[in-house]
Amino acid sequence: MTKSGLLTTIAATALMAGQAFAADMTLRFGHVGNPGSLFEASVNHFAECANGKLGDAAEVQTFGASQLGKDQELLQKLKLGQVQFALPSSVMSSVDDVFGIFEMPYIIKDRDHMRRVQAEMMDTFEAAANANGYTIVGLAENGFRHITNNVRPINVPADLEGVKLRTPNGAWRVKMFQEYGANPTPMAFSDVFTALQTGVIDGQENPYAQIASAKFQEVQKYLSITGHVYTPAYILASKSHFDKLPDNVRAGLSECAAETQDFTYEKAAELEVELLQVIKAAGVEVNEADKDAFIEASKPIYDAFAAEVEGGGEMIEAVLGLGDTSS
């Protein structure tokens, strides 16, 4: 082999080795958020932060709009190592009942309350995640949820009687809307628009950011501002995979998760104002629901959680106590 040929071979080998290394450290982040959603903004912020902080050590690539799977599929793919990060929200209550605490209606007052819960109780949630093979790298949010439908404005729980309402896959959300009188139907987020458009379901419940980015305002007549549940979102990884990452990569990813939470809360507050106007501008009739009536109707859900989930009553008391800043 000539000298130039040998150098070419060495260079090609080095290039292939470099490509193999880069592939080994490519971290794929899948989520169900559509373009323009809070999920997309949060995940993109996390990736931008991580890629700037980690340099050549690792690259985070993002895949939204259920490209890599719906929530349940992403949870499975995390364990299989096919995806390195996901951003589940309500679906976590199907992973472990501990996460069902955030399915309790009106239990989280605002984002400052959520931060206090996080500061005092994160060990509980991380232990539940670990027990199921996951680790929570950080928190973002899905937000405060409201009801849209094509039957009637929802002012009090009785107005939900007979309404076919899509919910995420989570037993406590289903129980809640059954208690309110609706006909809840668990369904993957990516299937909801078509189901609304074709009349398979009458309505759904989500934060404004999910409603507007999914264009539900194009196929819904009424938006009722209930704010019935606040759902955090979890920057989630497989525990075994995350633990195997180099120390500097794990540290950088954790730092970016914390920075992303700050970004998400600020962005979410902005979108709550902007996107309500977008929904109204599409011709959707908007009403303020009677939250006191919903809170009163929610007592059986709290009682059931306390009775059925180990330590559920104590968790409820702890979270509610952290919401009381008067003392």
N, C-alpha and C positions, 0 to 999 in steps of 0.2 A: 504493500500500500504506500502511495506517495505521502510525503509530509503533509501536503495540503488536504489529502483525503483523510488522513489520520486526525487532523485538526477539525475537519468537518464532522467526523464521527463523534469525536469528544464533545464538540459543541452541541450536536443533536442529542447525545445522551444526557448532557447537562440540562438541556431544555426540557426533555421528557421528564427528568427527575424533578425539575422545578414545577412542571405542570402537575405531576403526581402529588407533590407536596401541597400545591395550592388547592387541588381537589380534596385532599384529606382535611383541609382546614376551611372548607366552604361550609358555612352554617346556614341552612335553609329555614326561613321563617314563614310558615304558612298561616293564613287567617281567612276569615269569611267576609271581611269588610269589603264593600264595593268602593270604586273610585269616588273620592270626595267624602268618605266616611271618617269618623273619628278613629276607628281602628286603623285605617290606612295611614292617617297622619301620625298616629302613635308609633306604628311599626316602622314607618319610614324614618321617623326621628331617631328611634332606637338604632336602626341600621346605620344611619349617617354618623351618629355619635360613635358607634362601635368601630366602624371602618376607619374613622379618623383617629381613634384612640389606639387601635390595635395594629395599624400599619400593615406590614406583610405577614403578621402572625396568623391572621384569620380574616375571612370576609363573610359578612352577613348578607345574604340575598333574600329579597322579600317576594312573596307570592300571595296576592290578595284574591278576593272574589271567589273563594273556594277552589282555586286552581289545583291545590294539592289535596283537596278533600274537604268534606264538611266537618263540623266540630268533632263528632264521634270518631270519624276516620283519622283526623289529625291526632287525637289522643292516642290512638293505636299506633300510628306511624311514628310518634315520638318514641314509643317503647321499642319499635323495630329499628330505630336509627335512620329511618327514611326521611325524617324531618327533625330538625334540631330544636326549633322553637314553634310554639303555637300561642294563640291569644284567646283561650276559652273564657267564657263569662258564666252565664246561668248554667251551662252544661256541667260545671264543676259539682253541682249538687247531686249529679248522678254518679260522680266519682266517689264522693264521701258525704255522708249526711251532715258533717260539720259545716260544709259550705252552704248548707240549706239555711243557715242563720241569715244570710243575705236575701233569702226568699221571703223572709217575714215582712209583711207590708208595713211601710212607714217606720222601719226600725232604724234606718240611717237618715239623719236630719239634713246633713249637708256634707261637703267635702272635708271641712275641718273635723267634723265628727268622725268621718271615715279615717282620717289620719290618726286620731286618738285611738280608734279601735285597732288600727294597724300597729301602732306603737306598743299597745298593751297586750295584744292577743295574737300577733303574727306567729309566735312559736306554735300555737295551737293549729293554725292553718298549715304551716310548713310540715308539722308532724303528720297531719292527715294526708298531705300530698306525698310525703316520703313513704308512708305506709302503702301507698298505691303505686309507687315506682316513679314519682315525679318530684321536681323541686321547683319552688316559686322563686324565680330570679328577681322579680319585681312586680309591682302592681301598676295597672293603668285603670281605665274604666270603660264601661258601656254607658252608664249614666242613669238618669231618672226616667222611668218608663211611663208612657201615656198610651191611651187606647184609641185606635182608629177603627171605624167600621162603616158598613153601608146600610145599617138597619135604622138606627136612631141615635141622637145624642145621648151620652151616658152621664147622667147627673148623680145618680145613686146606684148602689149595687143592683137593686131590683130591675134597673133598665137593661141589665145584661141578660135577663131571663131569655134563654133559648138562643142567644147569639153564638154562632159557631166561630170561636176565637182561637187563632193559632197561638200556641205558646212554645217556648223552647223545650228541649227534652230535659225535664226535671220534675220530679214527683211533687215537690212543694208548690210550684207555680200552678200545676194542674189542680191540686187540692184547693188552692186559694180561689181560683176562678170557679171551681165547682161550688164552693161555699157561697160565692157571690151570685150563683144562679146561671152562669154562662155554660156553654158546651165547649170546654177547652179541647184543642186538638194539637198535640205535639207534632212539630214539623221542622225540618231543617230550614234555616234562614233562606238559603238559595232557592227554595221551592215556593216561597211565600207569594211573590208577585204574581206568578201564574195562577196560583190557587185563589188569590183575591180577584184577579181579572176574570176567571172563569166561574166564580161563585161557589167554588168548592168550600171556601170558608167566607165568613162575613167580615171578619176583622182580625186585628193583631195588636200587640202591644210592644212598644219599643221606644227608646229615646229619639228625640228629633233627628239626631245625626244619622241614625239608622233608617228612620222613616224617609228622610229627604234623599239620602244617597241611593236608596233602593227604589226611589220614585213611587213609593206607595201613595203619595198624594194624587197620582194620576188615576188610581183605581179605588180611592176611598172618598166617601162623602163627608164623614164626620171625624173630628179630632176632639177628644175629651181629655182635658188636662187633669190627670189624676195623680201623677207622680207617685204611683203606688209602691214601686220598688226601686231601690238604687242597687245596681249591679256593678261591682268591681270587675275588671278584667285582669287576667293573670298572665304575665310573661312566663310561660311554663316551658320546662325542659325535662327530659328524662334524667332522673337523678344519677343513674349509672353513667350515662354519657357525659353529663355536665361535670361530674366528679373527675372524669378522666382528662378533661381539658387542662392545659398548662395553667399554672397558678396565675400568671400575668393575664392570660386570656379570660379566665373566670373573673378576676378582679375588674378588668376593664368592662366586661359585660354587666357585672353587678352595678358598677358606677353609672353606666349608661341607662340601666333600668331605672335607677333612682332619678336621674336627670329627666328621663322620659315621663315619669309620673308628674313631675312639676309642669312639664310642657303640656301633658294631656289635660290636667286640671284647668290650666289657663285657656287652652284651646276649646275645651268642652264648654266653659262658661261663655265664651264668645259665640260658639255655634248655637247655644240655647236661644240666644237673642236673634241671630241672623236666620236660622233655619225655620223658626216659627213663622217668620215673615214669608219665607219661601213657600211654606205649606199653605198659609193663608192666601197668598197670591195665586195659588193654583185653583182656588175656588172651594177649598175645604172649609166647611162650617166648624168653627172652634167654640168650645164652651169650657168654662171652669167647673169641674166637678165638685160635689160636696164631699170634701176630704174627711170631715168628721163622721159622715155616714159610712164611708169606707173603713175608717179606723174602727168604728163600733162593730162593723160586720167582720172584722179581722180577728177578733178575740179567739174564736174556735181554732184558728190556724196556729196561734201561739200555744194554746193549750195542747194541741196535737203534737207540736214539735217538742214541747217540754215532756210529754208523756212517752213519745216514741223514740227520741234520740237520747242516747246516753249523755248526761250532762247538759241536755238541751235547756232546761230551766235556768241553770246557772249561767249558761252562755247568754240567754236572753237578758237576764238581769245585768250581766256585765256590760253588754252592748248598750242597753238603755241607760245604764248609769253613766257611761262615758258620753252620752248625749246631753246629760244634764249639767250645764255649766253654771247653774245658779248657786251651787254650794261652794 
